[in-house]
Amino acid sequence: MDPFRLVGTWDFRREIRHADGAEYSADGEARFSVEDDGRVRWAEHGTLRWAAGTTPVTRTLFVVREAGRDGGAVARWRVTFEDGRDFHPWTAGAVEHLCGRDLYQGGIEVPARPTSSWELRWHVTGPEKDYLMHTWYTER
């Protein structure tokens, strides 16, 4: 799945349901842009809402091409955090990421043909976290 297909501005809507019953929602804007070094910047900003209030939220991730054994680029991509730490493979279908002792299991759902919407789901479990998160992205 080529991340260059997502370059542009998307609206996002996110629902988060914790195992203890707490519910959150977020909405905002996600921008995908190509950096000079070939990475795709994935920058989100929006508002997180819950029963007691709201707060602004932001995050920046990068989708980067994996390096081959000889140091050259290969066709596979990975998502990294802004500081360069690895997050997960950029691939359609199931992905996993161990964050400390918490396990992120999820999936990216981008149709094979050009699209105006796509989804991302995470089920996070472990000693620190236990929630379901579903995000819908719609092209502007």
Contacts in CASP RR format, 6 or more apart in sequence:
PFRMAT RR
TARGET T0000
AUTHOR 0000-0000-0000
METHOD contacts of the structure
MODEL  1
MDPFRLVGTWDFRREIRHADGAEYSADGEARFSVEDDGRVRWAEHGTLRW
AAGTTPVTRTLFVVREAGRDGGAVARWRVTFEDGRDFHPWTAGAVEHLCG
RDLYQGGIEVPARPTSSWELRWHVTGPEKDYLMHTWYTER
1 77 0 8 1.000
1 90 0 8 1.000
1 91 0 8 1.000
1 92 0 8 1.000
1 108 0 8 1.000
1 110 0 8 1.000
1 112 0 8 1.000
3 32 0 8 1.000
3 40 0 8 1.000
3 63 0 8 1.000
3 77 0 8 1.000
3 90 0 8 1.000
4 34 0 8 1.000
4 40 0 8 1.000
5 110 0 8 1.000
5 114 0 8 1.000
6 32 0 8 1.000
6 40 0 8 1.000
6 110 0 8 1.000
6 118 0 8 1.000
7 32 0 8 1.000
7 33 0 8 1.000
7 34 0 8 1.000
7 40 0 8 1.000
8 31 0 8 1.000
8 32 0 8 1.000
8 33 0 8 1.000
8 139 0 8 1.000
8 140 0 8 1.000
9 29 0 8 1.000
9 30 0 8 1.000
9 31 0 8 1.000
9 32 0 8 1.000
9 139 0 8 1.000
9 140 0 8 1.000
10 29 0 8 1.000
10 30 0 8 1.000
10 31 0 8 1.000
10 32 0 8 1.000
10 137 0 8 1.000
10 138 0 8 1.000
10 139 0 8 1.000
10 140 0 8 1.000
11 27 0 8 1.000
11 28 0 8 1.000
11 29 0 8 1.000
11 30 0 8 1.000
11 137 0 8 1.000
11 138 0 8 1.000
11 140 0 8 1.000
12 26 0 8 1.000
12 27 0 8 1.000
12 28 0 8 1.000
12 29 0 8 1.000
12 30 0 8 1.000
12 44 0 8 1.000
12 135 0 8 1.000
12 136 0 8 1.000
12 137 0 8 1.000
12 138 0 8 1.000
13 25 0 8 1.000
13 26 0 8 1.000
13 27 0 8 1.000
13 28 0 8 1.000
13 135 0 8 1.000
13 136 0 8 1.000
13 138 0 8 1.000
14 25 0 8 1.000
14 26 0 8 1.000
14 27 0 8 1.000
14 133 0 8 1.000
14 134 0 8 1.000
14 135 0 8 1.000
14 136 0 8 1.000
15 23 0 8 1.000
15 24 0 8 1.000
15 25 0 8 1.000
15 133 0 8 1.000
15 134 0 8 1.000
16 23 0 8 1.000
16 24 0 8 1.000
16 25 0 8 1.000
16 26 0 8 1.000
16 131 0 8 1.000
16 132 0 8 1.000
16 133 0 8 1.000
17 23 0 8 1.000
17 131 0 8 1.000
17 132 0 8 1.000
17 133 0 8 1.000
18 24 0 8 1.000
18 130 0 8 1.000
18 131 0 8 1.000
19 130 0 8 1.000
19 131 0 8 1.000
20 130 0 8 1.000
22 50 0 8 1.000
23 50 0 8 1.000
23 51 0 8 1.000
24 48 0 8 1.000
24 49 0 8 1.000
24 50 0 8 1.000
25 48 0 8 1.000
25 49 0 8 1.000
25 50 0 8 1.000
26 46 0 8 1.000
26 47 0 8 1.000
26 48 0 8 1.000
26 49 0 8 1.000
26 57 0 8 1.000
27 46 0 8 1.000
27 47 0 8 1.000
28 44 0 8 1.000
28 45 0 8 1.000
28 46 0 8 1.000
28 47 0 8 1.000
29 44 0 8 1.000
29 45 0 8 1.000
29 46 0 8 1.000
30 42 0 8 1.000
30 43 0 8 1.000
30 44 0 8 1.000
30 137 0 8 1.000
31 41 0 8 1.000
31 42 0 8 1.000
31 43 0 8 1.000
31 44 0 8 1.000
32 40 0 8 1.000
32 41 0 8 1.000
32 42 0 8 1.000
33 40 0 8 1.000
33 41 0 8 1.000
33 43 0 8 1.000
34 40 0 8 1.000
34 41 0 8 1.000
35 41 0 8 1.000
35 62 0 8 1.000
38 65 0 8 1.000
39 62 0 8 1.000
39 63 0 8 1.000
39 64 0 8 1.000
39 65 0 8 1.000
40 62 0 8 1.000
40 63 0 8 1.000
40 64 0 8 1.000
41 60 0 8 1.000
41 61 0 8 1.000
41 62 0 8 1.000
42 60 0 8 1.000
42 61 0 8 1.000
42 62 0 8 1.000
42 63 0 8 1.000
42 79 0 8 1.000
43 58 0 8 1.000
43 59 0 8 1.000
43 60 0 8 1.000
44 57 0 8 1.000
44 58 0 8 1.000
44 59 0 8 1.000
44 60 0 8 1.000
45 56 0 8 1.000
45 57 0 8 1.000
45 58 0 8 1.000
46 56 0 8 1.000
46 57 0 8 1.000
46 58 0 8 1.000
47 54 0 8 1.000
47 55 0 8 1.000
47 56 0 8 1.000
47 57 0 8 1.000
48 54 0 8 1.000
48 55 0 8 1.000
48 56 0 8 1.000
48 57 0 8 1.000
59 82 0 8 1.000
60 82 0 8 1.000
61 79 0 8 1.000
61 80 0 8 1.000
61 81 0 8 1.000
61 82 0 8 1.000
61 87 0 8 1.000
62 79 0 8 1.000
62 80 0 8 1.000
62 81 0 8 1.000
62 82 0 8 1.000
62 84 0 8 1.000
63 77 0 8 1.000
63 78 0 8 1.000
63 79 0 8 1.000
63 80 0 8 1.000
63 90 0 8 1.000
64 77 0 8 1.000
64 78 0 8 1.000
64 79 0 8 1.000
64 80 0 8 1.000
65 73 0 8 1.000
65 74 0 8 1.000
65 75 0 8 1.000
65 76 0 8 1.000
65 77 0 8 1.000
66 73 0 8 1.000
66 74 0 8 1.000
66 76 0 8 1.000
66 77 0 8 1.000
66 78 0 8 1.000
67 73 0 8 1.000
67 74 0 8 1.000
68 74 0 8 1.000
76 89 0 8 1.000
76 90 0 8 1.000
76 91 0 8 1.000
77 89 0 8 1.000
77 90 0 8 1.000
77 91 0 8 1.000
78 86 0 8 1.000
78 87 0 8 1.000
78 88 0 8 1.000
78 89 0 8 1.000
78 90 0 8 1.000
79 87 0 8 1.000
79 88 0 8 1.000
79 89 0 8 1.000
79 90 0 8 1.000
80 86 0 8 1.000
80 87 0 8 1.000
81 87 0 8 1.000
87 97 0 8 1.000
88 95 0 8 1.000
88 96 0 8 1.000
88 97 0 8 1.000
88 104 0 8 1.000
89 95 0 8 1.000
90 108 0 8 1.000
91 108 0 8 1.000
92 107 0 8 1.000
92 108 0 8 1.000
92 109 0 8 1.000
92 110 0 8 1.000
92 112 0 8 1.000
93 106 0 8 1.000
93 107 0 8 1.000
93 108 0 8 1.000
93 109 0 8 1.000
94 105 0 8 1.000
94 106 0 8 1.000
94 107 0 8 1.000
95 105 0 8 1.000
95 106 0 8 1.000
95 107 0 8 1.000
95 108 0 8 1.000
96 103 0 8 1.000
96 104 0 8 1.000
96 105 0 8 1.000
96 106 0 8 1.000
97 103 0 8 1.000
97 104 0 8 1.000
98 104 0 8 1.000
100 128 0 8 1.000
101 126 0 8 1.000
101 127 0 8 1.000
101 128 0 8 1.000
102 124 0 8 1.000
102 125 0 8 1.000
102 126 0 8 1.000
102 127 0 8 1.000
102 128 0 8 1.000
102 129 0 8 1.000
103 124 0 8 1.000
103 125 0 8 1.000
103 126 0 8 1.000
104 122 0 8 1.000
104 123 0 8 1.000
104 124 0 8 1.000
105 122 0 8 1.000
105 123 0 8 1.000
105 124 0 8 1.000
105 125 0 8 1.000
106 120 0 8 1.000
106 121 0 8 1.000
106 122 0 8 1.000
106 123 0 8 1.000
107 120 0 8 1.000
107 121 0 8 1.000
107 122 0 8 1.000
108 118 0 8 1.000
108 119 0 8 1.000
108 120 0 8 1.000
109 118 0 8 1.000
109 119 0 8 1.000
109 120 0 8 1.000
109 121 0 8 1.000
110 118 0 8 1.000
111 118 0 8 1.000
115 139 0 8 1.000
116 138 0 8 1.000
116 139 0 8 1.000
117 136 0 8 1.000
117 137 0 8 1.000
117 138 0 8 1.000
117 139 0 8 1.000
118 136 0 8 1.000
118 137 0 8 1.000
119 134 0 8 1.000
119 135 0 8 1.000
119 136 0 8 1.000
119 137 0 8 1.000
120 134 0 8 1.000
120 135 0 8 1.000
120 137 0 8 1.000
121 132 0 8 1.000
121 133 0 8 1.000
121 134 0 8 1.000
121 135 0 8 1.000
122 132 0 8 1.000
122 133 0 8 1.000
123 131 0 8 1.000
123 132 0 8 1.000
124 130 0 8 1.000
124 131 0 8 1.000
124 132 0 8 1.000
124 133 0 8 1.000
END
